[in-house]
Amino acid sequence: MISYQTDGIEMPAIKKRETTEWIKAVAATYNKRIGEIAYIFCSDETRQYLQHDYYTDIITFDYCEGNRLSGDLFISLDTVRTNAEQFAGNDYERELYRVIIHGILHLCGINDKGPGEREIMEAAENKALAMR
């Protein structure tokens, strides 16, 4: 089950049913199925969870077991909007969906911090966005 919640902000204009089906389809390409996924849309104050001194667009808490994806995904709509403005060619909606699937890709085991991993993540994001 995938739930969509907010913390102190307005819910973004996403089509929840279509988004849920898309997420399930992307997960299936990695031989994963959806367990309990909670998207929590919030403001930049989410950085306190990681004790970062910088803003982040998503924080993913992984509760996966086997091939069943479960987790809490906190998405800062403030940072999504800032990133959409800074990166040429990305409008807000596309950037929001990129971040939504980015968290799922992390739960599927794709990382983006080590050498060469960012390029792998970007390719996976682009492939997933093409499925939408």
C-alpha positions, -999 to +999 in steps of 0.1 A: +000+000+000+012+035-008+000+064+012+004+101+005+005+126+034+016+161+042+034+177+071+024+214+075+020+220+038-006+216+010-007+183-009+010+186-043-012+181-073-004+145-082-028+119-095-024+094-066-040+063-083-019+068-115+012+075-095+007+044-074+003+022-105+035+038-120+055+032-088+043-005-087+053-009-124+088+005-118+093-017-087+083-047-108+111-040-133+135-047-104+115-078-093+102-060-063+067-056-049+052-028-029+047-033+008+040-003+030+053+030+014+045+064+030+052+095+011+053+125+034+054+158+016+069+186+037+091+217+038+128+221+040+127+216+077+131+178+070+168+183+070+167+179+108+162+142+104+196+137+089+213+165+109+225+180+077+235+216+074+221+217+038+187+211+023+178+178+006+149+169-017+142+135-002+151+114+028+143+077+025+139+055+055+143+019+044+122-009+060+124-034+032+123-071+037+134-094+009+118-083-024+090-063-006+096-025-006+087-006+025+097+027+038+090+063+047+099+089+021+100+125+032+100+149+002+107+186+007+086+205-019+107+236-012+139+219-024+121+202-053+109+236-065+144+251-060+160+222-080+135+225-108+143+262-111+181+256-111+183+226-135+176+237-170+149+217-187+131+205-156+097+218-147+084+214-112+061+185-120+088+165-138+112+172-109+086+161-083+080+128-101+118+123-104+121+127-067+091+104-060+107+076-080+142+084-067+132+071-033+117+039-047+150+033-067+169+037-034+146+010-019+153-012-049+190-010-040+203+018-063+227+042-046+240+076-057+268+085-033+298+064-045+319+066-076+298+062-108+266+056-088+251+090-096+251+082-133+235+048-127+208+065-106+201+092-132+198+065-159+173+046-137+153+078-130+151+086-167+140+050-176+113+052-149+101+086-159+098+073-195+074+047-181+051+074-166 
